[in-house]
Amino acid sequence: MAAALLLSLYFRITFIVCWICLVSAQDKGQFIYEGFNEAKLQMDGSAKIHQNGLLQLTNTSDFQAGRAFHPSPIKFNTSSSLSLSFSTYFVFSMDPEEPNFGGHGMAFVIAPSMDFSLAVQASYLGLFNATNNGHSSNHILAMELDTVQTPEFQDIDGNHLGIDVNGLISNESATATYFSDIEGKNKSLNLVSGDAIEVWIDYGIEKLLNVTLAPVGFPKPTRPLLSASIDLSQILLDSVYVGFSAATGTRAADHYILGWSFNTSGQAENLDISKLPPPPPPRKASKSLQVPVIIVLVVAVVVILIIIGGAVYIVRKNKYEEIYEDWERDYGPQRISYKNLYKATKGFKDKELIGEGGFGKVYKGVLVLPSSDVHIAVKRVSHDSGEGMKQFVAEIVSMGKLRHRNLVQLRGYCRRRGELLLAYDFMPNGSLDKVLYSDIRPNLNCLPQITNVVGTVGYLAPELIRTGQATTSTDVFAFGAFMLEVACGRRPIKPGKVDLVDLVIDCWNRGAILDSSDSRLEGLYVEEQMELVLKLGLFCSHSDPATRPSMRQAVQYLDDEAKFPDIPPNTNVIDIFNTSNEASSTVMFSFSSLLESSTSHTMIMEIKFGPFEGLTRRVSDTSGGAADQGDGLMSSADEPREDDDAEEVTQVQGLGGGVETAVDFESLVGDEARDLRLSLVRVSSKPLFSRMSITLGGVEVVGFMG
């Protein structure tokens, strides 16, 4: 019994001694709280201690403030900065009302008083107000854990630590991170994650304030997050209170302190994490908020998809936009959509480019049709949507209906944004340039498969350049240039070279027209056919449209269905052709050379007639200028005979205006061919005729003098 009493007395004495030592240590500026059930903290506002010893400073109510201070003042010797030091270590947790939206934060505080009745919640953290914030008379040091960025206080973000002196504009601040000694780098921390976080604050005689963070359970990092040089002897008073303050505003959170140790004479004692009260599990987003958030997200996604879809539609519409007018409805079958042409040419890529002419570029492509795929050549021609476009398209559609083995098939057309697109069958033998100007010997048999590029310089008739009006005669001119280019193996016009027409004429005048042919042919051709092509090319390329033959006549000459006129090589008059656009084997004309002198001009025209009933002639001179005295017209014919049924008037006349002179000829009758020689003499320094038309038996023929 006595032994039991002695043992009980021993434990009581030991407890009392320990309690006295603890009180003595706290009075000397050292304490430790591993849970706060036995602590005598001075609390106000929303602060409270849970049954498990967890200190809660605020709940999720808006505009709340809660504070908790160690009840006894701490004595600092501020008379000497060498003796002022402290170290504190605590574990906290912040669980916001809505995940990742903190409100507004908390702070470790050293202050001369525990009276904060005038302090404001929210961004002021329950420590200051708009009037006293920043005043040196506050004598307050705070280490804030701020979770809302407040521009008024120059916060760097909504997840940072800051060292505050007498106000909330931090002397030093840094985004919440901790240094990992294992990885050798800083790692991020989320202050409002709801997880427990450790904080160490140390100040010594070096006047260096260090703040260090780490997730709970990690050893103290060797490198602090903040390190600021501050002389606290100039800020703090000799007697101060230490504690915590937290606040909420429109954004709220639960702010917890799990444990706390403090020491003014050395390193704060480590906390036993296993003995600390755990914080509640972090909140998940409330269902009441999840539904509106989901709705907002869905609506936002739908709006974004609509905007993207609309943008894609507009881009695609503009990409394939065409010009389509009411009058084009009749040409629907001949129209190809721009989208199909764009895809056929792979977006008109440069690698699909096969040629470039005066009016645009030509691309190869593959047009996908329901029956099969067709290889095409697409020409992009710039145009103005003027009055002539309707007629132009009508002519193009008409061309598309033509079928001939020597014509490139026109598949269709498309109009878009100032350009006309023409789709032809693709010719595997390539362009005329490839045949004529390559190192390979030309093969004339392949040339009918190639068409000239309309609009290229050298193919344009002078009147087309002058008036802009295309006619069948301008087509003949281009065909003539084409024949000469094929036969001679060079372009109609080449810088620094004699024009092709002049070259052929020069060779003709020298009696060697075949010298102008392509030397690469090495003479492997029928000379009569080459001579025909060269001469016909010259006639088709004549500068005066009325002198050119019709296309039908040209084809008849090439197919040997009509005999080509025998023209002297040195004539200045290119040709006379039947204006009915038909070559004739019974009516043929040729001009001899124009005899020139300083006083007169004589033109001798030899006309060979086939069988005829009779003719009456009248010749008119309107070449310009007044007729001189002595001007006359002489005519002779073999065996002229009268015929009362003959045509009364057949005219030979010039253009340009002037005095008209007329002579009537006797009627000529005969069953056999007759020769009629007309000799017109005029004593003048000007040529007598520039253009002459003759009506024979109701058929008009036209001739020109060069």
Steps between C-alpha positions, in 0.01 A plus 500: 500500500777737590684413178190583294460833671866581441468414128189716463671786677799463265285530187318802638822676582640415156187639328510818706869549424438448127205739506706758683781454247256537212347814643847629568602423139191674362566800714852502359369504138482135413192276451367210290143398415438161338128559489331778696267332751718595796606838359368821651502695177345843480244471216248734342274519197420164339799315655429181692665173613349167395472208740797327339714810572484648145509881500262651243537873430215547246223296345341540158285795600558815297680801649622329815819551699649276765810542717683288759801620708726348759358652822828622651709778350842421360793712620743625235813702574459754223775724643755278328445329168763244596274353769171501298416162351215252474403178326154360437368187335135425428281277283190642328230403253264709284189337353308746276123496459550431129808304398797713394320827585663616825358770719689701608784348695672510837815639665742435787508826698729673751315805641515730808134426583230237449235768437402497131149626538553764228645255250315407179436154356566379144826628347603674824521154665342634820817699586464848349252739347518758225601771750787337689633270229869575449547726806829460683317545831346154459823317604370183340688223316288253302587207277196467269376188324290681237255313275330792322691737273423858599640764259454767767772330706718414198454127547702291255232228471231314695732237649795668670687574824591854601696674775292800616621784721224725642281444194390260227736616223763233540869584539580162343270243341522175303266247344446205729767237428740283696853388427542127450844396624462168317415652160703817556225737379194692619165325477164670504257497792129579495413684821127424464538130419354406840818307582717573805807720435798574729644849547829604665575865581843586640661831598846538656777741581588511127178708461390250235139383497463159332169335408490134393214280375455125452213253476427331829731207570791645303815603689579870511657598163855632508403796282234750623229634269542861626804663653478872589744724682295690761597672828206404716638703793381808311153355447395289800449611859654331806175326594305333223234238440530222245216318329294455181234692312281391205214657307239434230321733261279416205717192478527282810700209639564301815837604645655248742809487727599143593802570725737775595834548676685823578839591650680829554830350605565233239345273240130432545432148617392250236139382505407136511283482188340177619360682805344785307123506445424431132310759296169402340526341153518763222163599358379387162302731277146519632225355284319833511800659332581207273170525314533870404868451421418207276225698331731796448773274363256326265362831377853636455603191304189523281560871433865434417402215267242724329757776456758256367243339272385838373857610440576178315183539293583861409860410415392205287227707335743777413755241394262348245285807430389542140327765289172364366251722319148425377599497134740211567219256581487393136864396524463286809625175340814679379578654837745328739505598867808680628522250784542212254763692302681596823514137612592379152810723493584440869426862583677640192835403645811621320610143438187450288585803282565394139498831313457875515369724222396859444161459669581266785649176630416141408489216754460128454261300712268202529126573493297241688183409308233240587605279211877542509784736581605738222840666462447869429691823449350801680576852382442794735421811299458843660190687385273794574133421554390745233243494226709272279516218753159357407595480134843363588356219711246421228783460250694281744199275550457477124865397470439230756246341267751466217645155435803451276804279519728801457328718760569486871172419672367779725343332804341804656554829679465673835489867602638623830622831646630673192625188328370253245605137520498280189536123525638312199594140442862455600735436206769242592736628229543825690504858379612643168809641671597151613484370143653798319769609745626178651815321390291222345442509124145631436242251386248680285257212529433584866436870445126478422457385862629833629313826511648845516466710814249776430629838607873440465697784345552429130163328463294816548379672184569875484131590495439282808767690691360830372126442551486206739237338279559137405375384159540200275770697319703536821475123540640459148789731592582285802478186287744653251746580779458144626577351156813711465617413850454127438670509161790725604554373852517844663268746667320768297673774698831461676693790659811589301391289202326576172127439524402164354274648230780729380741206496273286281425791263872568464570137412211505254629813329838329461328204335593272791190494722587150625810644669268636768383151596617333822859384444450216746265332255809448282291528184293193586174635360314541171625832364170590331312450827754702700485782243121496518506524882747789496314704237159433648637595843613833355162567341314412820736728699445803281457824693179589315209275604323530165802351323503181703326187370216347691569200717302287258720612214814426702378148574412447133852601398658273762277207401580561130133559426588832338803619312701762680548825297831527316639823642828650373764505777568874484143618501390768746143381483451195719186347354152537362239269647137436423296678766243225492761313710527218249803414293417459129674299232348711222559850630861580595691824525858612537672839527823577323758727650413860559717714278619800691640828371522853618229619263254220461370176639384220275307196610451215257233251598467179305162333532425156362133432454329170449198470271260791548205656328604861513622783719485875508786674686525828681819596680507761775814662643459639852856466620511859623596836354365685195540334161759665285433599140589218274410223744348214315401137499588268213356155452534224246343159461526221255198480269257714691133443411182672596232334706179679591439264794832576665541637851503876475741594776814343627721724713866540568540762770746631760455609860599819671271757333573721203394567143328208327581417141288239321537322169247259351638197316342320214315184571711192465343177383666168438490136585870472550724659759591859427784719625426856589786739562423825674769763505440802722744785471501804719755776492539556871740448784245292692399138447178469305332231706511378856201269474308381199176306472365353178153362445498231232169346410356581842807365682722754674874450534739719697867588448757708688815677398786504751 
